[in-house]
Amino acid sequence: MKALQECHAQYPYLKFVAACNDQKHALNLCLREERLQRTRKNQEAAKEKRRLVQEKWKEIDADS
């Protein structure tokens, strides 16, 4: 983000004609990777929570 902000500050009018596209592309790749990591982490947490709920239901069914 810092590189893109510096580019926009250094070239205030050229940013409108794609002078900072390389920095923008690098930022997009970085943000995408962070989002994918967060998604994987959330999926793993959801699987674990589902597993725990299923275990509890099995215990309840066994006690009934």
PyMOL Python script that loads the backbone (N, CA, C, O; Angstrom):
from pymol import cmd

cmd.read_pdbstr("""\
ATOM      1  N   MET A   1       0.824  -1.178   0.000  1.00  0.00           N
ATOM      2  CA  MET A   1       0.000   0.000   0.000  1.00  0.00           C
ATOM      3  C   MET A   1       0.871   1.245   0.000  1.00  0.00           C
ATOM      4  O   MET A   1       0.580   2.247  -0.653  1.00  0.00           O
ATOM      5  N   LYS A   2       1.946   1.137   0.758  1.00  0.00           N
ATOM      6  CA  LYS A   2       2.832   2.291   0.874  1.00  0.00           C
ATOM      7  C   LYS A   2       3.429   2.667  -0.487  1.00  0.00           C
ATOM      8  O   LYS A   2       3.526   3.848  -0.821  1.00  0.00           O
ATOM      9  N   ALA A   3       3.828   1.659  -1.271  1.00  0.00           N
ATOM     10  CA  ALA A   3       4.422   1.929  -2.585  1.00  0.00           C
ATOM     11  C   ALA A   3       3.415   2.608  -3.507  1.00  0.00           C
ATOM     12  O   ALA A   3       3.773   3.521  -4.252  1.00  0.00           O
ATOM     13  N   LEU A   4       2.170   2.172  -3.462  1.00  0.00           N
ATOM     14  CA  LEU A   4       1.132   2.781  -4.302  1.00  0.00           C
ATOM     15  C   LEU A   4       0.857   4.214  -3.854  1.00  0.00           C
ATOM     16  O   LEU A   4       0.698   5.106  -4.687  1.00  0.00           O
ATOM     17  N   GLN A   5       0.799   4.436  -2.550  1.00  0.00           N
ATOM     18  CA  GLN A   5       0.575   5.790  -2.045  1.00  0.00           C
ATOM     19  C   GLN A   5       1.726   6.714  -2.425  1.00  0.00           C
ATOM     20  O   GLN A   5       1.506   7.869  -2.789  1.00  0.00           O
ATOM     21  N   GLU A   6       2.955   6.202  -2.340  1.00  0.00           N
ATOM     22  CA  GLU A   6       4.115   7.015  -2.718  1.00  0.00           C
ATOM     23  C   GLU A   6       4.084   7.337  -4.204  1.00  0.00           C
ATOM     24  O   GLU A   6       4.408   8.454  -4.606  1.00  0.00           O
ATOM     25  N   CYS A   7       3.696   6.366  -5.018  1.00  0.00           N
ATOM     26  CA  CYS A   7       3.605   6.600  -6.459  1.00  0.00           C
ATOM     27  C   CYS A   7       2.557   7.668  -6.754  1.00  0.00           C
ATOM     28  O   CYS A   7       2.792   8.560  -7.569  1.00  0.00           O
ATOM     29  N   HIS A   8       1.410   7.583  -6.100  1.00  0.00           N
ATOM     30  CA  HIS A   8       0.363   8.578  -6.316  1.00  0.00           C
ATOM     31  C   HIS A   8       0.810   9.955  -5.840  1.00  0.00           C
ATOM     32  O   HIS A   8       0.464  10.964  -6.455  1.00  0.00           O
ATOM     33  N   ALA A   9       1.570  10.006  -4.759  1.00  0.00           N
ATOM     34  CA  ALA A   9       2.065  11.289  -4.260  1.00  0.00           C
ATOM     35  C   ALA A   9       3.123  11.865  -5.198  1.00  0.00           C
ATOM     36  O   ALA A   9       3.179  13.075  -5.418  1.00  0.00           O
ATOM     37  N   GLN A  10       3.957  10.987  -5.747  1.00  0.00           N
ATOM     38  CA  GLN A  10       5.040  11.431  -6.623  1.00  0.00           C
ATOM     39  C   GLN A  10       4.505  11.847  -7.994  1.00  0.00           C
ATOM     40  O   GLN A  10       5.027  12.782  -8.601  1.00  0.00           O
ATOM     41  N   TYR A  11       3.482  11.168  -8.480  1.00  0.00           N
ATOM     42  CA  TYR A  11       2.920  11.444  -9.805  1.00  0.00           C
ATOM     43  C   TYR A  11       1.416  11.711  -9.680  1.00  0.00           C
ATOM     44  O   TYR A  11       0.606  10.866 -10.059  1.00  0.00           O
ATOM     45  N   PRO A  12       1.040  12.876  -9.153  1.00  0.00           N
ATOM     46  CA  PRO A  12      -0.377  13.109  -8.874  1.00  0.00           C
ATOM     47  C   PRO A  12      -1.285  13.043 -10.103  1.00  0.00           C
ATOM     48  O   PRO A  12      -2.441  12.637  -9.980  1.00  0.00           O
ATOM     49  N   TYR A  13      -0.800  13.428 -11.275  1.00  0.00           N
ATOM     50  CA  TYR A  13      -1.653  13.397 -12.463  1.00  0.00           C
ATOM     51  C   TYR A  13      -1.397  12.166 -13.314  1.00  0.00           C
ATOM     52  O   TYR A  13      -2.289  11.708 -14.028  1.00  0.00           O
ATOM     53  N   LEU A  14      -0.199  11.633 -13.245  1.00  0.00           N
ATOM     54  CA  LEU A  14       0.115  10.450 -14.051  1.00  0.00           C
ATOM     55  C   LEU A  14      -0.578   9.192 -13.529  1.00  0.00           C
ATOM     56  O   LEU A  14      -0.683   8.197 -14.247  1.00  0.00           O
ATOM     57  N   LYS A  15      -1.050   9.233 -12.288  1.00  0.00           N
ATOM     58  CA  LYS A  15      -1.762   8.065 -11.763  1.00  0.00           C
ATOM     59  C   LYS A  15      -3.028   7.792 -12.565  1.00  0.00           C
ATOM     60  O   LYS A  15      -3.530   6.668 -12.572  1.00  0.00           O
ATOM     61  N   PHE A  16      -3.545   8.812 -13.239  1.00  0.00           N
ATOM     62  CA  PHE A  16      -4.757   8.630 -14.042  1.00  0.00           C
ATOM     63  C   PHE A  16      -4.468   7.996 -15.396  1.00  0.00           C
ATOM     64  O   PHE A  16      -5.386   7.549 -16.085  1.00  0.00           O
ATOM     65  N   VAL A  17      -3.192   7.956 -15.778  1.00  0.00           N
ATOM     66  CA  VAL A  17      -2.828   7.349 -17.068  1.00  0.00           C
ATOM     67  C   VAL A  17      -1.926   6.141 -16.853  1.00  0.00           C
ATOM     68  O   VAL A  17      -1.028   5.879 -17.653  1.00  0.00           O
ATOM     69  N   ALA A  18      -2.164   5.420 -15.788  1.00  0.00           N
ATOM     70  CA  ALA A  18      -1.537   4.122 -15.519  1.00  0.00           C
ATOM     71  C   ALA A  18      -0.056   4.185 -15.170  1.00  0.00           C
ATOM     72  O   ALA A  18       0.686   3.255 -15.484  1.00  0.00           O
ATOM     73  N   ALA A  19       0.384   5.240 -14.539  1.00  0.00           N
ATOM     74  CA  ALA A  19       1.787   5.321 -14.145  1.00  0.00           C
ATOM     75  C   ALA A  19       2.085   4.429 -12.937  1.00  0.00           C
ATOM     76  O   ALA A  19       3.236   4.055 -12.713  1.00  0.00           O
ATOM     77  N   CYS A  20       1.070   4.095 -12.172  1.00  0.00           N
ATOM     78  CA  CYS A  20       1.274   3.329 -10.940  1.00  0.00           C
ATOM     79  C   CYS A  20       0.679   1.917 -11.019  1.00  0.00           C
ATOM     80  O   CYS A  20       0.407   1.300  -9.990  1.00  0.00           O
ATOM     81  N   ASN A  21       0.481   1.417 -12.218  1.00  0.00           N
ATOM     82  CA  ASN A  21      -0.164   0.111 -12.374  1.00  0.00           C
ATOM     83  C   ASN A  21       0.648  -1.036 -11.788  1.00  0.00           C
ATOM     84  O   ASN A  21       0.069  -1.985 -11.260  1.00  0.00           O
ATOM     85  N   ASP A  22       1.971  -0.974 -11.866  1.00  0.00           N
ATOM     86  CA  ASP A  22       2.792  -2.056 -11.315  1.00  0.00           C
ATOM     87  C   ASP A  22       2.609  -2.164  -9.803  1.00  0.00           C
ATOM     88  O   ASP A  22       2.471  -3.262  -9.264  1.00  0.00           O
ATOM     89  N   GLN A  23       2.608  -1.026  -9.129  1.00  0.00           N
ATOM     90  CA  GLN A  23       2.403  -1.022  -7.685  1.00  0.00           C
ATOM     91  C   GLN A  23       0.988  -1.497  -7.340  1.00  0.00           C
ATOM     92  O   GLN A  23       0.790  -2.230  -6.370  1.00  0.00           O
ATOM     93  N   LYS A  24       0.017  -1.077  -8.136  1.00  0.00           N
ATOM     94  CA  LYS A  24      -1.371  -1.486  -7.902  1.00  0.00           C
ATOM     95  C   LYS A  24      -1.522  -2.995  -8.082  1.00  0.00           C
ATOM     96  O   LYS A  24      -2.210  -3.649  -7.299  1.00  0.00           O
ATOM     97  N   HIS A  25      -0.883  -3.544  -9.106  1.00  0.00           N
ATOM     98  CA  HIS A  25      -0.952  -4.984  -9.357  1.00  0.00           C
ATOM     99  C   HIS A  25      -0.316  -5.761  -8.199  1.00  0.00           C
ATOM    100  O   HIS A  25      -0.865  -6.765  -7.744  1.00  0.00           O
ATOM    101  N   ALA A  26       0.834  -5.297  -7.730  1.00  0.00           N
ATOM    102  CA  ALA A  26       1.502  -5.959  -6.603  1.00  0.00           C
ATOM    103  C   ALA A  26       0.618  -5.908  -5.352  1.00  0.00           C
ATOM    104  O   ALA A  26       0.534  -6.887  -4.611  1.00  0.00           O
ATOM    105  N   LEU A  27      -0.028  -4.788  -5.123  1.00  0.00           N
ATOM    106  CA  LEU A  27      -0.934  -4.655  -3.979  1.00  0.00           C
ATOM    107  C   LEU A  27      -2.111  -5.620  -4.109  1.00  0.00           C
ATOM    108  O   LEU A  27      -2.492  -6.269  -3.135  1.00  0.00           O
ATOM    109  N   ASN A  28      -2.683  -5.716  -5.301  1.00  0.00           N
ATOM    110  CA  ASN A  28      -3.810  -6.629  -5.514  1.00  0.00           C
ATOM    111  C   ASN A  28      -3.408  -8.073  -5.252  1.00  0.00           C
ATOM    112  O   ASN A  28      -4.174  -8.826  -4.651  1.00  0.00           O
ATOM    113  N   LEU A  29      -2.217  -8.470  -5.694  1.00  0.00           N
ATOM    114  CA  LEU A  29      -1.745  -9.835  -5.456  1.00  0.00           C
ATOM    115  C   LEU A  29      -1.572 -10.104  -3.964  1.00  0.00           C
ATOM    116  O   LEU A  29      -1.932 -11.173  -3.470  1.00  0.00           O
ATOM    117  N   CYS A  30      -1.029  -9.142  -3.265  1.00  0.00           N
ATOM    118  CA  CYS A  30      -0.811  -9.284  -1.822  1.00  0.00           C
ATOM    119  C   CYS A  30      -2.147  -9.398  -1.082  1.00  0.00           C
ATOM    120  O   CYS A  30      -2.315 -10.268  -0.228  1.00  0.00           O
ATOM    121  N   LEU A  31      -3.082  -8.525  -1.408  1.00  0.00           N
ATOM    122  CA  LEU A  31      -4.387  -8.554  -0.753  1.00  0.00           C
ATOM    123  C   LEU A  31      -5.134  -9.845  -1.070  1.00  0.00           C
ATOM    124  O   LEU A  31      -5.841 -10.382  -0.217  1.00  0.00           O
ATOM    125  N   ARG A  32      -4.979 -10.339  -2.286  1.00  0.00           N
ATOM    126  CA  ARG A  32      -5.633 -11.591  -2.672  1.00  0.00           C
ATOM    127  C   ARG A  32      -5.082 -12.755  -1.850  1.00  0.00           C
ATOM    128  O   ARG A  32      -5.839 -13.600  -1.371  1.00  0.00           O
ATOM    129  N   GLU A  33      -3.760 -12.791  -1.692  1.00  0.00           N
ATOM    130  CA  GLU A  33      -3.147 -13.871  -0.915  1.00  0.00           C
ATOM    131  C   GLU A  33      -3.609 -13.819   0.542  1.00  0.00           C
ATOM    132  O   GLU A  33      -3.886 -14.857   1.142  1.00  0.00           O
ATOM    133  N   GLU A  34      -3.693 -12.620   1.109  1.00  0.00           N
ATOM    134  CA  GLU A  34      -4.183 -12.482   2.484  1.00  0.00           C
ATOM    135  C   GLU A  34      -5.619 -12.980   2.600  1.00  0.00           C
ATOM    136  O   GLU A  34      -5.970 -13.659   3.565  1.00  0.00           O
ATOM    137  N   ARG A  35      -6.451 -12.639   1.610  1.00  0.00           N
ATOM    138  CA  ARG A  35      -7.846 -13.073   1.629  1.00  0.00           C
ATOM    139  C   ARG A  35      -7.937 -14.590   1.533  1.00  0.00           C
ATOM    140  O   ARG A  35      -8.737 -15.205   2.237  1.00  0.00           O
ATOM    141  N   LEU A  36      -7.126 -15.202   0.668  1.00  0.00           N
ATOM    142  CA  LEU A  36      -7.147 -16.656   0.523  1.00  0.00           C
ATOM    143  C   LEU A  36      -6.709 -17.349   1.813  1.00  0.00           C
ATOM    144  O   LEU A  36      -7.283 -18.368   2.198  1.00  0.00           O
ATOM    145  N   GLN A  37      -5.704 -16.804   2.471  1.00  0.00           N
ATOM    146  CA  GLN A  37      -5.253 -17.372   3.747  1.00  0.00           C
ATOM    147  C   GLN A  37      -6.349 -17.273   4.805  1.00  0.00           C
ATOM    148  O   GLN A  37      -6.581 -18.214   5.564  1.00  0.00           O
ATOM    149  N   ARG A  38      -7.017 -16.121   4.846  1.00  0.00           N
ATOM    150  CA  ARG A  38      -8.100 -15.924   5.807  1.00  0.00           C
ATOM    151  C   ARG A  38      -9.251 -16.896   5.519  1.00  0.00           C
ATOM    152  O   ARG A  38      -9.859 -17.434   6.445  1.00  0.00           O
ATOM    153  N   THR A  39      -9.544 -17.117   4.237  1.00  0.00           N
ATOM    154  CA  THR A  39     -10.608 -18.045   3.853  1.00  0.00           C
ATOM    155  C   THR A  39     -10.270 -19.463   4.283  1.00  0.00           C
ATOM    156  O   THR A  39     -11.121 -20.168   4.824  1.00  0.00           O
ATOM    157  N   ARG A  40      -9.028 -19.888   4.044  1.00  0.00           N
ATOM    158  CA  ARG A  40      -8.611 -21.235   4.456  1.00  0.00           C
ATOM    159  C   ARG A  40      -8.719 -21.400   5.973  1.00  0.00           C
ATOM    160  O   ARG A  40      -9.191 -22.426   6.463  1.00  0.00           O
ATOM    161  N   LYS A  41      -8.282 -20.395   6.698  1.00  0.00           N
ATOM    162  CA  LYS A  41      -8.339 -20.452   8.162  1.00  0.00           C
ATOM    163  C   LYS A  41      -9.785 -20.553   8.641  1.00  0.00           C
ATOM    164  O   LYS A  41     -10.086 -21.330   9.548  1.00  0.00           O
ATOM    165  N   ASN A  42     -10.679 -19.771   8.038  1.00  0.00           N
ATOM    166  CA  ASN A  42     -12.088 -19.812   8.423  1.00  0.00           C
ATOM    167  C   ASN A  42     -12.717 -21.157   8.090  1.00  0.00           C
ATOM    168  O   ASN A  42     -13.539 -21.660   8.856  1.00  0.00           O
ATOM    169  N   GLN A  43     -12.342 -21.747   6.957  1.00  0.00           N
ATOM    170  CA  GLN A  43     -12.872 -23.059   6.583  1.00  0.00           C
ATOM    171  C   GLN A  43     -12.436 -24.118   7.585  1.00  0.00           C
ATOM    172  O   GLN A  43     -13.236 -24.965   7.984  1.00  0.00           O
ATOM    173  N   GLU A  44     -11.186 -24.074   7.989  1.00  0.00           N
ATOM    174  CA  GLU A  44     -10.684 -25.041   8.968  1.00  0.00           C
ATOM    175  C   GLU A  44     -11.409 -24.884  10.307  1.00  0.00           C
ATOM    176  O   GLU A  44     -11.762 -25.874  10.947  1.00  0.00           O
ATOM    177  N   ALA A  45     -11.625 -23.647  10.721  1.00  0.00           N
ATOM    178  CA  ALA A  45     -12.329 -23.403  11.980  1.00  0.00           C
ATOM    179  C   ALA A  45     -13.773 -23.903  11.894  1.00  0.00           C
ATOM    180  O   ALA A  45     -14.292 -24.467  12.857  1.00  0.00           O
ATOM    181  N   ALA A  46     -14.414 -23.702  10.756  1.00  0.00           N
ATOM    182  CA  ALA A  46     -15.794 -24.156  10.583  1.00  0.00           C
ATOM    183  C   ALA A  46     -15.871 -25.678  10.604  1.00  0.00           C
ATOM    184  O   ALA A  46     -16.798 -26.242  11.183  1.00  0.00           O
ATOM    185  N   LYS A  47     -14.911 -26.345   9.980  1.00  0.00           N
ATOM    186  CA  LYS A  47     -14.884 -27.813   9.993  1.00  0.00           C
ATOM    187  C   LYS A  47     -14.727 -28.336  11.417  1.00  0.00           C
ATOM    188  O   LYS A  47     -15.397 -29.290  11.812  1.00  0.00           O
ATOM    189  N   GLU A  48     -13.851 -27.714  12.177  1.00  0.00           N
ATOM    190  CA  GLU A  48     -13.623 -28.134  13.561  1.00  0.00           C
ATOM    191  C   GLU A  48     -14.886 -27.919  14.394  1.00  0.00           C
ATOM    192  O   GLU A  48     -15.269 -28.780  15.187  1.00  0.00           O
ATOM    193  N   LYS A  49     -15.521 -26.782  14.212  1.00  0.00           N
ATOM    194  CA  LYS A  49     -16.740 -26.499  14.960  1.00  0.00           C
ATOM    195  C   LYS A  49     -17.837 -27.502  14.598  1.00  0.00           C
ATOM    196  O   LYS A  49     -18.553 -27.988  15.473  1.00  0.00           O
ATOM    197  N   ARG A  50     -17.965 -27.808  13.313  1.00  0.00           N
ATOM    198  CA  ARG A  50     -18.955 -28.794  12.873  1.00  0.00           C
ATOM    199  C   ARG A  50     -18.682 -30.162  13.487  1.00  0.00           C
ATOM    200  O   ARG A  50     -19.604 -30.863  13.905  1.00  0.00           O
ATOM    201  N   ARG A  51     -17.401 -30.533  13.536  1.00  0.00           N
ATOM    202  CA  ARG A  51     -17.006 -31.817  14.117  1.00  0.00           C
ATOM    203  C   ARG A  51     -17.396 -31.877  15.595  1.00  0.00           C
ATOM    204  O   ARG A  51     -17.918 -32.887  16.066  1.00  0.00           O
ATOM    205  N   LEU A  52     -17.138 -30.789  16.316  1.00  0.00           N
ATOM    206  CA  LEU A  52     -17.484 -30.748  17.737  1.00  0.00           C
ATOM    207  C   LEU A  52     -18.994 -30.843  17.952  1.00  0.00           C
ATOM    208  O   LEU A  52     -19.453 -31.528  18.867  1.00  0.00           O
ATOM    209  N   VAL A  53     -19.752 -30.164  17.120  1.00  0.00           N
ATOM    210  CA  VAL A  53     -21.209 -30.218  17.237  1.00  0.00           C
ATOM    211  C   VAL A  53     -21.703 -31.633  16.968  1.00  0.00           C
ATOM    212  O   VAL A  53     -22.582 -32.132  17.671  1.00  0.00           O
ATOM    213  N   GLN A  54     -21.142 -32.279  15.953  1.00  0.00           N
ATOM    214  CA  GLN A  54     -21.547 -33.652  15.649  1.00  0.00           C
ATOM    215  C   GLN A  54     -21.207 -34.596  16.800  1.00  0.00           C
ATOM    216  O   GLN A  54     -21.987 -35.496  17.110  1.00  0.00           O
ATOM    217  N   GLU A  55     -20.063 -34.403  17.429  1.00  0.00           N
ATOM    218  CA  GLU A  55     -19.693 -35.218  18.590  1.00  0.00           C
ATOM    219  C   GLU A  55     -20.694 -35.031  19.725  1.00  0.00           C
ATOM    220  O   GLU A  55     -21.116 -36.000  20.357  1.00  0.00           O
ATOM    221  N   LYS A  56     -21.069 -33.785  19.976  1.00  0.00           N
ATOM    222  CA  LYS A  56     -22.034 -33.509  21.044  1.00  0.00           C
ATOM    223  C   LYS A  56     -23.375 -34.176  20.740  1.00  0.00           C
ATOM    224  O   LYS A  56     -24.009 -34.729  21.639  1.00  0.00           O
ATOM    225  N   TRP A  57     -23.809 -34.126  19.483  1.00  0.00           N
ATOM    226  CA  TRP A  57     -25.071 -34.769  19.120  1.00  0.00           C
ATOM    227  C   TRP A  57     -24.980 -36.281  19.287  1.00  0.00           C
ATOM    228  O   TRP A  57     -25.944 -36.917  19.714  1.00  0.00           O
ATOM    229  N   LYS A  58     -23.843 -36.851  18.957  1.00  0.00           N
ATOM    230  CA  LYS A  58     -23.662 -38.294  19.154  1.00  0.00           C
ATOM    231  C   LYS A  58     -23.751 -38.648  20.636  1.00  0.00           C
ATOM    232  O   LYS A  58     -24.341 -39.664  21.003  1.00  0.00           O
ATOM    233  N   GLU A  59     -23.161 -37.803  21.487  1.00  0.00           N
ATOM    234  CA  GLU A  59     -23.243 -38.024  22.932  1.00  0.00           C
ATOM    235  C   GLU A  59     -24.689 -37.932  23.413  1.00  0.00           C
ATOM    236  O   GLU A  59     -25.134 -38.741  24.227  1.00  0.00           O
ATOM    237  N   ILE A  60     -25.412 -36.947  22.905  1.00  0.00           N
ATOM    238  CA  ILE A  60     -26.812 -36.773  23.298  1.00  0.00           C
ATOM    239  C   ILE A  60     -27.632 -37.978  22.844  1.00  0.00           C
ATOM    240  O   ILE A  60     -28.452 -38.492  23.605  1.00  0.00           O
ATOM    241  N   ASP A  61     -27.418 -38.429  21.616  1.00  0.00           N
ATOM    242  CA  ASP A  61     -28.143 -39.592  21.097  1.00  0.00           C
ATOM    243  C   ASP A  61     -27.802 -40.852  21.882  1.00  0.00           C
ATOM    244  O   ASP A  61     -28.672 -41.688  22.125  1.00  0.00           O
ATOM    245  N   ALA A  62     -26.550 -40.991  22.276  1.00  0.00           N
ATOM    246  CA  ALA A  62     -26.135 -42.175  23.029  1.00  0.00           C
ATOM    247  C   ALA A  62     -26.761 -42.181  24.424  1.00  0.00           C
ATOM    248  O   ALA A  62     -27.090 -43.244  24.951  1.00  0.00           O
ATOM    249  N   ASP A  63     -26.925 -41.006  25.021  1.00  0.00           N
ATOM    250  CA  ASP A  63     -27.512 -40.906  26.355  1.00  0.00           C
ATOM    251  C   ASP A  63     -29.028 -41.081  26.337  1.00  0.00           C
ATOM    252  O   ASP A  63     -29.626 -41.391  27.367  1.00  0.00           O
ATOM    253  N   SER A  64     -29.639 -40.889  25.202  1.00  0.00           N
ATOM    254  CA  SER A  64     -31.114 -40.971  25.120  1.00  0.00           C
ATOM    255  C   SER A  64     -31.610 -42.385  25.157  1.00  0.00           C
ATOM    256  O   SER A  64     -32.818 -42.617  25.097  1.00  0.00           O
TER     257      SER A  64
END
""", "prot")
cmd.dss("prot")
cmd.show_as("cartoon", "prot")
cmd.util.cbc("prot")
cmd.orient("prot")
